[in-house]
């Protein structure tokens, strides 16, 4: 999820997505069906990271994302 997008920022969008899951009783990132979301942003101030994580976003990468950071994220998620 990009932090800064036109019309609606990534935090608002993530909040809506997570809100949909909450409507079905899936309440937190600890739940196995909770969607994994990573924020990608040029905002490096810790307050942006904290705000993203406060709505349920599990990871935060800074732009430009470096290949090692992306590979580490993929490895953590066991996508490959």
PDB file as gemmi writes it, atoms N, CA and C in Angstrom:
CRYST1    1.000    1.000    1.000  90.00  90.00  90.00 P 1                      
ATOM      1  N   UNK A   1       0.852  -1.163   0.000  1.00  0.00           N  
ATOM      2  CA  UNK A   1       0.000   0.000   0.000  1.00  0.00           C  
ATOM      3  C   UNK A   1       0.901   1.231   0.000  1.00  0.00           C  
ATOM      4  N   UNK A   2       0.662   2.141  -0.911  1.00  0.00           N  
ATOM      5  CA  UNK A   2       1.415   3.395  -0.903  1.00  0.00           C  
ATOM      6  C   UNK A   2       0.772   4.320   0.133  1.00  0.00           C  
ATOM      7  N   UNK A   3       1.593   5.017   0.875  1.00  0.00           N  
ATOM      8  CA  UNK A   3       1.079   5.900   1.913  1.00  0.00           C  
ATOM      9  C   UNK A   3       0.317   7.072   1.296  1.00  0.00           C  
ATOM     10  N   UNK A   4       0.890   7.647   0.254  1.00  0.00           N  
ATOM     11  CA  UNK A   4       0.308   8.843  -0.347  1.00  0.00           C  
ATOM     12  C   UNK A   4      -0.227   8.515  -1.735  1.00  0.00           C  
ATOM     13  N   UNK A   5      -1.568   8.549  -1.856  1.00  0.00           N  
ATOM     14  CA  UNK A   5      -2.209   8.269  -3.136  1.00  0.00           C  
ATOM     15  C   UNK A   5      -3.242   9.360  -3.394  1.00  0.00           C  
ATOM     16  N   UNK A   6      -3.607   9.533  -4.655  1.00  0.00           N  
ATOM     17  CA  UNK A   6      -4.646  10.532  -4.942  1.00  0.00           C  
ATOM     18  C   UNK A   6      -6.001  10.095  -4.377  1.00  0.00           C  
ATOM     19  N   UNK A   7      -6.819  11.050  -4.061  1.00  0.00           N  
ATOM     20  CA  UNK A   7      -8.183  10.852  -3.549  1.00  0.00           C  
ATOM     21  C   UNK A   7      -8.226  10.319  -2.122  1.00  0.00           C  
ATOM     22  N   UNK A   8      -7.534   9.215  -1.847  1.00  0.00           N  
ATOM     23  CA  UNK A   8      -7.592   8.586  -0.537  1.00  0.00           C  
ATOM     24  C   UNK A   8      -6.192   8.070  -0.235  1.00  0.00           C  
ATOM     25  N   UNK A   9      -5.668   8.371   0.942  1.00  0.00           N  
ATOM     26  CA  UNK A   9      -4.317   7.895   1.222  1.00  0.00           C  
ATOM     27  C   UNK A   9      -4.335   6.418   1.612  1.00  0.00           C  
ATOM     28  N   UNK A  10      -3.155   5.837   1.674  1.00  0.00           N  
ATOM     29  CA  UNK A  10      -3.035   4.416   1.966  1.00  0.00           C  
ATOM     30  C   UNK A  10      -3.579   4.024   3.321  1.00  0.00           C  
ATOM     31  N   UNK A  11      -3.485   4.935   4.280  1.00  0.00           N  
ATOM     32  CA  UNK A  11      -3.982   4.638   5.616  1.00  0.00           C  
ATOM     33  C   UNK A  11      -5.509   4.540   5.597  1.00  0.00           C  
ATOM     34  N   UNK A  12      -6.148   5.470   4.895  1.00  0.00           N  
ATOM     35  CA  UNK A  12      -7.607   5.424   4.779  1.00  0.00           C  
ATOM     36  C   UNK A  12      -8.049   4.153   4.052  1.00  0.00           C  
ATOM     37  N   UNK A  13      -7.334   3.810   2.989  1.00  0.00           N  
ATOM     38  CA  UNK A  13      -7.677   2.617   2.220  1.00  0.00           C  
ATOM     39  C   UNK A  13      -7.485   1.358   3.057  1.00  0.00           C  
ATOM     40  N   UNK A  14      -6.362   1.271   3.759  1.00  0.00           N  
ATOM     41  CA  UNK A  14      -6.103   0.113   4.625  1.00  0.00           C  
ATOM     42  C   UNK A  14      -7.169   0.003   5.713  1.00  0.00           C  
ATOM     43  N   UNK A  15      -7.543   1.134   6.286  1.00  0.00           N  
ATOM     44  CA  UNK A  15      -8.566   1.141   7.332  1.00  0.00           C  
ATOM     45  C   UNK A  15      -9.880   0.583   6.796  1.00  0.00           C  
ATOM     46  N   UNK A  16     -10.241   0.954   5.571  1.00  0.00           N  
ATOM     47  CA  UNK A  16     -11.470   0.434   4.963  1.00  0.00           C  
ATOM     48  C   UNK A  16     -11.367  -1.071   4.706  1.00  0.00           C  
ATOM     49  N   UNK A  17     -10.221  -1.514   4.199  1.00  0.00           N  
ATOM     50  CA  UNK A  17     -10.034  -2.946   3.925  1.00  0.00           C  
ATOM     51  C   UNK A  17     -10.122  -3.735   5.221  1.00  0.00           C  
ATOM     52  N   UNK A  18      -9.383  -3.284   6.236  1.00  0.00           N  
ATOM     53  CA  UNK A  18      -9.405  -3.986   7.515  1.00  0.00           C  
ATOM     54  C   UNK A  18     -10.789  -3.916   8.161  1.00  0.00           C  
ATOM     55  N   UNK A  19     -11.500  -2.805   7.941  1.00  0.00           N  
ATOM     56  CA  UNK A  19     -12.858  -2.660   8.469  1.00  0.00           C  
ATOM     57  C   UNK A  19     -13.794  -3.713   7.906  1.00  0.00           C  
ATOM     58  N   UNK A  20     -13.606  -4.048   6.639  1.00  0.00           N  
ATOM     59  CA  UNK A  20     -14.425  -5.089   6.022  1.00  0.00           C  
ATOM     60  C   UNK A  20     -14.185  -6.428   6.710  1.00  0.00           C  
ATOM     61  N   UNK A  21     -12.927  -6.732   6.997  1.00  0.00           N  
ATOM     62  CA  UNK A  21     -12.614  -7.978   7.695  1.00  0.00           C  
ATOM     63  C   UNK A  21     -13.211  -7.984   9.105  1.00  0.00           C  
ATOM     64  N   UNK A  22     -13.165  -6.833   9.760  1.00  0.00           N  
ATOM     65  CA  UNK A  22     -13.714  -6.740  11.115  1.00  0.00           C  
ATOM     66  C   UNK A  22     -15.221  -7.001  11.125  1.00  0.00           C  
ATOM     67  N   UNK A  23     -15.906  -6.616  10.046  1.00  0.00           N  
ATOM     68  CA  UNK A  23     -17.343  -6.869   9.955  1.00  0.00           C  
ATOM     69  C   UNK A  23     -17.659  -8.357   9.988  1.00  0.00           C  
ATOM     70  N   UNK A  24     -16.671  -9.174   9.588  1.00  0.00           N  
ATOM     71  CA  UNK A  24     -16.858 -10.622   9.577  1.00  0.00           C  
ATOM     72  C   UNK A  24     -16.185 -11.304  10.765  1.00  0.00           C  
ATOM     73  N   UNK A  25     -15.849 -10.511  11.784  1.00  0.00           N  
ATOM     74  CA  UNK A  25     -15.310 -11.067  13.011  1.00  0.00           C  
ATOM     75  C   UNK A  25     -13.814 -11.334  12.987  1.00  0.00           C  
ATOM     76  N   UNK A  26     -13.140 -10.893  11.950  1.00  0.00           N  
ATOM     77  CA  UNK A  26     -11.687 -11.047  11.869  1.00  0.00           C  
ATOM     78  C   UNK A  26     -11.109  -9.726  12.359  1.00  0.00           C  
ATOM     79  N   UNK A  27     -10.658  -9.713  13.609  1.00  0.00           N  
ATOM     80  CA  UNK A  27     -10.404  -8.467  14.317  1.00  0.00           C  
ATOM     81  C   UNK A  27      -8.983  -7.928  14.327  1.00  0.00           C  
ATOM     82  N   UNK A  28      -7.970  -8.756  14.068  1.00  0.00           N  
ATOM     83  CA  UNK A  28      -6.607  -8.251  14.257  1.00  0.00           C  
ATOM     84  C   UNK A  28      -5.598  -8.975  13.377  1.00  0.00           C  
ATOM     85  N   UNK A  29      -4.399  -8.402  13.243  1.00  0.00           N  
ATOM     86  CA  UNK A  29      -3.342  -9.036  12.440  1.00  0.00           C  
ATOM     87  C   UNK A  29      -2.939 -10.415  12.956  1.00  0.00           C  
ATOM     88  N   UNK A  30      -3.262 -10.734  14.195  1.00  0.00           N  
ATOM     89  CA  UNK A  30      -2.930 -12.047  14.736  1.00  0.00           C  
ATOM     90  C   UNK A  30      -3.837 -13.147  14.178  1.00  0.00           C  
ATOM     91  N   UNK A  31      -4.995 -12.766  13.638  1.00  0.00           N  
ATOM     92  CA  UNK A  31      -5.932 -13.750  13.070  1.00  0.00           C  
ATOM     93  C   UNK A  31      -5.350 -14.276  11.763  1.00  0.00           C  
ATOM     94  N   UNK A  32      -5.450 -15.584  11.551  1.00  0.00           N  
ATOM     95  CA  UNK A  32      -4.835 -16.211  10.374  1.00  0.00           C  
ATOM     96  C   UNK A  32      -5.400 -15.718   9.044  1.00  0.00           C  
ATOM     97  N   UNK A  33      -6.621 -15.206   9.019  1.00  0.00           N  
ATOM     98  CA  UNK A  33      -7.217 -14.719   7.776  1.00  0.00           C  
ATOM     99  C   UNK A  33      -7.044 -13.213   7.554  1.00  0.00           C  
ATOM    100  N   UNK A  34      -6.413 -12.547   8.507  1.00  0.00           N  
ATOM    101  CA  UNK A  34      -6.183 -11.103   8.364  1.00  0.00           C  
ATOM    102  C   UNK A  34      -5.244 -10.873   7.182  1.00  0.00           C  
ATOM    103  N   UNK A  35      -5.560  -9.937   6.289  1.00  0.00           N  
ATOM    104  CA  UNK A  35      -4.685  -9.713   5.138  1.00  0.00           C  
ATOM    105  C   UNK A  35      -3.364  -9.068   5.556  1.00  0.00           C  
ATOM    106  N   UNK A  36      -2.283  -9.554   4.969  1.00  0.00           N  
ATOM    107  CA  UNK A  36      -0.976  -8.960   5.231  1.00  0.00           C  
ATOM    108  C   UNK A  36      -0.866  -7.715   4.369  1.00  0.00           C  
ATOM    109  N   UNK A  37      -0.435  -6.619   4.977  1.00  0.00           N  
ATOM    110  CA  UNK A  37      -0.277  -5.387   4.223  1.00  0.00           C  
ATOM    111  C   UNK A  37       1.031  -4.708   4.608  1.00  0.00           C  
ATOM    112  N   UNK A  38       1.726  -4.262   3.582  1.00  0.00           N  
ATOM    113  CA  UNK A  38       2.973  -3.522   3.761  1.00  0.00           C  
ATOM    114  C   UNK A  38       2.779  -2.139   3.155  1.00  0.00           C  
ATOM    115  N   UNK A  39       3.252  -1.135   3.846  1.00  0.00           N  
ATOM    116  CA  UNK A  39       3.183   0.236   3.348  1.00  0.00           C  
ATOM    117  C   UNK A  39       4.523   0.574   2.696  1.00  0.00           C  
ATOM    118  N   UNK A  40       4.477   1.200   1.549  1.00  0.00           N  
ATOM    119  CA  UNK A  40       5.666   1.658   0.841  1.00  0.00           C  
ATOM    120  C   UNK A  40       5.557   3.170   0.727  1.00  0.00           C  
ATOM    121  N   UNK A  41       6.566   3.874   1.236  1.00  0.00           N  
ATOM    122  CA  UNK A  41       6.433   5.325   1.298  1.00  0.00           C  
ATOM    123  C   UNK A  41       7.773   6.038   1.279  1.00  0.00           C  
ATOM    124  N   UNK A  42       7.733   7.258   0.811  1.00  0.00           N  
ATOM    125  CA  UNK A  42       8.906   8.135   0.892  1.00  0.00           C  
ATOM    126  C   UNK A  42       8.938   8.850   2.239  1.00  0.00           C  
ATOM    127  N   UNK A  43       7.846   8.755   3.006  1.00  0.00           N  
ATOM    128  CA  UNK A  43       7.805   9.368   4.330  1.00  0.00           C  
ATOM    129  C   UNK A  43       8.612   8.516   5.305  1.00  0.00           C  
ATOM    130  N   UNK A  44       9.689   9.082   5.814  1.00  0.00           N  
ATOM    131  CA  UNK A  44      10.574   8.310   6.688  1.00  0.00           C  
ATOM    132  C   UNK A  44      10.434   8.667   8.166  1.00  0.00           C  
ATOM    133  N   UNK A  45       9.632   9.660   8.468  1.00  0.00           N  
ATOM    134  CA  UNK A  45       9.443  10.044   9.860  1.00  0.00           C  
ATOM    135  C   UNK A  45       8.739   8.920  10.620  1.00  0.00           C  
ATOM    136  N   UNK A  46       9.182   8.639  11.821  1.00  0.00           N  
ATOM    137  CA  UNK A  46       8.635   7.549  12.631  1.00  0.00           C  
ATOM    138  C   UNK A  46       7.138   7.696  12.867  1.00  0.00           C  
ATOM    139  N   UNK A  47       6.629   8.914  12.881  1.00  0.00           N  
ATOM    140  CA  UNK A  47       5.192   9.099  13.110  1.00  0.00           C  
ATOM    141  C   UNK A  47       4.356   8.480  11.991  1.00  0.00           C  
ATOM    142  N   UNK A  48       4.875   8.465  10.757  1.00  0.00           N  
ATOM    143  CA  UNK A  48       4.158   7.841   9.640  1.00  0.00           C  
ATOM    144  C   UNK A  48       4.147   6.321   9.809  1.00  0.00           C  
ATOM    145  N   UNK A  49       5.286   5.780  10.227  1.00  0.00           N  
ATOM    146  CA  UNK A  49       5.390   4.332  10.472  1.00  0.00           C  
ATOM    147  C   UNK A  49       4.412   3.931  11.570  1.00  0.00           C  
ATOM    148  N   UNK A  50       4.398   4.677  12.645  1.00  0.00           N  
ATOM    149  CA  UNK A  50       3.511   4.371  13.773  1.00  0.00           C  
ATOM    150  C   UNK A  50       2.044   4.463  13.371  1.00  0.00           C  
ATOM    151  N   UNK A  51       1.704   5.466  12.569  1.00  0.00           N  
ATOM    152  CA  UNK A  51       0.314   5.607  12.131  1.00  0.00           C  
ATOM    153  C   UNK A  51      -0.092   4.420  11.268  1.00  0.00           C  
ATOM    154  N   UNK A  52       0.783   4.007  10.366  1.00  0.00           N  
ATOM    155  CA  UNK A  52       0.483   2.854   9.507  1.00  0.00           C  
ATOM    156  C   UNK A  52       0.272   1.600  10.350  1.00  0.00           C  
ATOM    157  N   UNK A  53       1.154   1.374  11.286  1.00  0.00           N  
ATOM    158  CA  UNK A  53       1.050   0.173  12.118  1.00  0.00           C  
ATOM    159  C   UNK A  53      -0.156   0.241  13.053  1.00  0.00           C  
ATOM    160  N   UNK A  54      -0.571   1.436  13.422  1.00  0.00           N  
ATOM    161  CA  UNK A  54      -1.715   1.571  14.337  1.00  0.00           C  
ATOM    162  C   UNK A  54      -3.033   1.145  13.698  1.00  0.00           C  
ATOM    163  N   UNK A  55      -3.103   1.151  12.370  1.00  0.00           N  
ATOM    164  CA  UNK A  55      -4.343   0.725  11.709  1.00  0.00           C  
ATOM    165  C   UNK A  55      -4.298  -0.739  11.296  1.00  0.00           C  
ATOM    166  N   UNK A  56      -3.150  -1.412  11.521  1.00  0.00           N  
ATOM    167  CA  UNK A  56      -3.064  -2.841  11.219  1.00  0.00           C  
ATOM    168  C   UNK A  56      -2.064  -3.215  10.153  1.00  0.00           C  
ATOM    169  N   UNK A  57      -1.420  -2.232   9.538  1.00  0.00           N  
ATOM    170  CA  UNK A  57      -0.398  -2.528   8.534  1.00  0.00           C  
ATOM    171  C   UNK A  57       0.800  -3.146   9.247  1.00  0.00           C  
ATOM    172  N   UNK A  58       1.248  -4.290   8.759  1.00  0.00           N  
ATOM    173  CA  UNK A  58       2.261  -5.047   9.465  1.00  0.00           C  
ATOM    174  C   UNK A  58       3.701  -4.648   9.153  1.00  0.00           C  
ATOM    175  N   UNK A  59       3.951  -4.053   8.013  1.00  0.00           N  
ATOM    176  CA  UNK A  59       5.324  -3.725   7.640  1.00  0.00           C  
ATOM    177  C   UNK A  59       5.344  -2.384   6.921  1.00  0.00           C  
ATOM    178  N   UNK A  60       6.506  -1.752   6.909  1.00  0.00           N  
ATOM    179  CA  UNK A  60       6.644  -0.425   6.313  1.00  0.00           C  
ATOM    180  C   UNK A  60       8.016  -0.352   5.657  1.00  0.00           C  
ATOM    181  N   UNK A  61       8.042  -0.109   4.352  1.00  0.00           N  
ATOM    182  CA  UNK A  61       9.293   0.032   3.615  1.00  0.00           C  
ATOM    183  C   UNK A  61       9.409   1.453   3.089  1.00  0.00           C  
ATOM    184  N   UNK A  62      10.633   1.931   3.033  1.00  0.00           N  
ATOM    185  CA  UNK A  62      10.886   3.282   2.537  1.00  0.00           C  
ATOM    186  C   UNK A  62      11.244   3.247   1.059  1.00  0.00           C  
ATOM    187  N   UNK A  63      10.745   4.242   0.316  1.00  0.00           N  
ATOM    188  CA  UNK A  63      11.109   4.410  -1.091  1.00  0.00           C  
ATOM    189  C   UNK A  63      12.471   5.104  -1.178  1.00  0.00           C  
ATOM    190  N   UNK A  64      13.250   4.776  -2.164  1.00  0.00           N  
ATOM    191  CA  UNK A  64      13.024   3.672  -3.090  1.00  0.00           C  
ATOM    192  C   UNK A  64      13.314   2.353  -2.395  1.00  0.00           C  
ATOM    193  N   UNK A  65      12.426   1.408  -2.550  1.00  0.00           N  
ATOM    194  CA  UNK A  65      12.600   0.099  -1.909  1.00  0.00           C  
ATOM    195  C   UNK A  65      13.820  -0.580  -2.507  1.00  0.00           C  
ATOM    196  N   UNK A  66      14.648  -1.109  -1.656  1.00  0.00           N  
ATOM    197  CA  UNK A  66      15.856  -1.795  -2.085  1.00  0.00           C  
ATOM    198  C   UNK A  66      15.556  -3.283  -2.278  1.00  0.00           C  
ATOM    199  N   UNK A  67      16.208  -3.886  -3.251  1.00  0.00           N  
ATOM    200  CA  UNK A  67      15.994  -5.303  -3.560  1.00  0.00           C  
ATOM    201  C   UNK A  67      16.169  -6.193  -2.323  1.00  0.00           C  
ATOM    202  N   UNK A  68      17.229  -6.012  -1.512  1.00  0.00           N  
ATOM    203  CA  UNK A  68      17.362  -6.870  -0.326  1.00  0.00           C  
ATOM    204  C   UNK A  68      16.162  -6.766   0.627  1.00  0.00           C  
ATOM    205  N   UNK A  69      15.623  -5.566   0.795  1.00  0.00           N  
ATOM    206  CA  UNK A  69      14.457  -5.389   1.676  1.00  0.00           C  
ATOM    207  C   UNK A  69      13.235  -6.093   1.105  1.00  0.00           C  
ATOM    208  N   UNK A  70      13.041  -6.011  -0.207  1.00  0.00           N  
ATOM    209  CA  UNK A  70      11.905  -6.679  -0.844  1.00  0.00           C  
ATOM    210  C   UNK A  70      12.050  -8.196  -0.764  1.00  0.00           C  
ATOM    211  N   UNK A  71      13.255  -8.691  -1.014  1.00  0.00           N  
ATOM    212  CA  UNK A  71      13.488 -10.137  -0.926  1.00  0.00           C  
ATOM    213  C   UNK A  71      13.291 -10.639   0.501  1.00  0.00           C  
ATOM    214  N   UNK A  72      13.740  -9.857   1.472  1.00  0.00           N  
ATOM    215  CA  UNK A  72      13.539 -10.224   2.870  1.00  0.00           C  
ATOM    216  C   UNK A  72      12.045 -10.312   3.195  1.00  0.00           C  
ATOM    217  N   UNK A  73      11.280  -9.346   2.727  1.00  0.00           N  
ATOM    218  CA  UNK A  73       9.833  -9.344   2.943  1.00  0.00           C  
ATOM    219  C   UNK A  73       9.192 -10.576   2.312  1.00  0.00           C  
ATOM    220  N   UNK A  74       9.568 -10.884   1.071  1.00  0.00           N  
ATOM    221  CA  UNK A  74       9.022 -12.055   0.385  1.00  0.00           C  
ATOM    222  C   UNK A  74       9.384 -13.326   1.135  1.00  0.00           C  
ATOM    223  N   UNK A  75      10.619 -13.411   1.602  1.00  0.00           N  
ATOM    224  CA  UNK A  75      11.050 -14.597   2.350  1.00  0.00           C  
ATOM    225  C   UNK A  75      10.266 -14.741   3.650  1.00  0.00           C  
ATOM    226  N   UNK A  76       9.995 -13.622   4.328  1.00  0.00           N  
ATOM    227  CA  UNK A  76       9.231 -13.666   5.578  1.00  0.00           C  
ATOM    228  C   UNK A  76       7.818 -14.181   5.339  1.00  0.00           C  
ATOM    229  N   UNK A  77       7.273 -13.830   4.178  1.00  0.00           N  
ATOM    230  CA  UNK A  77       5.903 -14.228   3.859  1.00  0.00           C  
ATOM    231  C   UNK A  77       5.812 -15.617   3.240  1.00  0.00           C  
ATOM    232  N   UNK A  78       6.980 -16.172   2.914  1.00  0.00           N  
ATOM    233  CA  UNK A  78       7.050 -17.500   2.304  1.00  0.00           C  
ATOM    234  C   UNK A  78       6.228 -17.551   1.014  1.00  0.00           C  
ATOM    235  N   UNK A  79       6.377 -16.513   0.183  1.00  0.00           N  
ATOM    236  CA  UNK A  79       5.650 -16.442  -1.079  1.00  0.00           C  
ATOM    237  C   UNK A  79       6.340 -17.224  -2.177  1.00  0.00           C  
ATOM    238  N   UNK A  80       7.618 -17.477  -2.021  1.00  0.00           N  
ATOM    239  CA  UNK A  80       8.356 -18.265  -3.021  1.00  0.00           C  
ATOM    240  C   UNK A  80       9.138 -19.351  -2.328  1.00  0.00           C  
TER     241      UNK A  80                                                      
END                                                                             
